[in-house]
Amino acid sequence: MNIRSLDPADFEAVRKLARDSLRSPHDAFDHETIHAAVALWYADDALSAAIDDPNEVFLIAEDEDELVGFCQALAVPADDEGRINWVHVDPDRRGLRIASQLFERAVGQFQGRGLERITGRVLAEFEPGVRFYED
């Protein structure tokens, strides 16, 4: 598995993976809500801004040139904090430590910037995600 930074060639695959990840397994949102959220959060201009923002940490996990996960995080030096906002993994590949590898890489980048506090966000309804952060 290769973990690297987001590239413009990844944009459509990021949107597809986000939709798939939000649909499964918790179905906390209906399809219209998911499509609207993904269209807003992962529009080309939003993803381009993520690439250009030096505080944005947007990591891609790929396996044999296929996007299998991503982590979207933000360094907030004024608060001495790194914020992990999203970790999405292909539902068919969950349980293979992809999320853990993305998380560890993001934490390493935050520590490399001297940030001492790291927070993570997860949907309360997504029990595997809650357990992931608790672990």
C-alpha positions, -999 to 999 in steps of 0.1 A, spaced: 0 0 0 12 35 -9 2 66 11 7 99 -6 -7 134 -9 -39 142 -28 -34 149 -66 -60 165 -90 -62 131 -108 -77 117 -76 -107 140 -74 -134 117 -90 -121 87 -71 -123 107 -38 -159 116 -44 -168 80 -53 -151 66 -22 -167 92 1 -201 83 -12 -195 46 -8 -180 51 27 -209 72 39 -234 47 26 -219 17 43 -225 2 68 -245 27 89 -268 43 63 -272 73 87 -280 95 57 -302 91 27 -287 90 -8 -297 126 -16 -280 139 15 -249 120 8 -247 131 -28 -253 168 -18 -226 166 9 -200 149 -12 -207 174 -41 -201 203 -17 -172 189 4 -153 173 -25 -160 196 -54 -130 203 -76 -125 237 -62 -127 224 -26 -102 197 -34 -79 221 -52 -80 244 -22 -70 214 0 -40 209 -22 -30 245 -21 -35 250 17 -3 244 36 -23 235 67 -44 209 50 -33 173 53 -51 152 27 -37 117 23 -45 91 -2 -41 54 3 -38 34 -28 -33 -3 -36 -21 -11 -71 -31 23 -83 -66 20 -69 -77 46 -43 -88 25 -12 -89 52 15 -82 88 23 -77 110 54 -86 147 54 -71 166 83 -61 202 92 -32 216 111 -42 246 133 -10 260 145 -27 289 164 -44 262 186 -14 239 186 -37 213 173 -41 188 144 -77 179 135 -86 147 117 -119 155 101 -125 124 79 -110 90 74 -128 71 46 -120 35 36 -135 14 8 -162 -6 26 -149 -38 10 -114 -32 25 -123 -23 60 -104 -42 87 -71 -42 67 -55 -14 88 -59 12 60 -75 37 83 -48 31 109 -21 37 84 -37 69 72 -43 80 108 -7 73 118 7 92 88 -15 122 96 -4 121 132 32 119 121 28 150 99 12 169 128 40 159 152 65 169 126 50 204 127 53 205 165 16 202 171 10 186 205 -28 180 206 -46 159 180 -84 155 178 -105 133 156 -141 135 145 -165 107 138 -202 103 132 -216 90 165 -238 65 146 -208 49 131 -198 25 158 -167 11 141 -154 46 137 -161 54 173 -142 22 183 -113 32 160 -108 65 177 -112 49 212 -85 24 204 
